[in-house]
């Protein structure tokens, strides 16, 4: 769920998860201010390193709720939860 009213760039709180549009692509990133720059960080920051937000970046809103599918498999009549 995204709060579409919460998109003022001046109100960005470090580490909050936001939905943004950049290069005509919708992205979900954590944003941080560092030395006058705005950095984007992926949840998987090992494979996707931080980068400076481009001038064409537009905030869509702040993520306020996320639902995720669990990684479940049914094996022999019981559920196996892979982590």
Buried (B, 14 or more C-beta within 10 A) or exposed (E): EBBEEBBEEEEBEEEBBBBBEBEEEEBBBBBBEEEEEBBBBBEEEEEEEEEEBEEEBEBBBBBEEEEEEEEEEEEEEEEEEEE
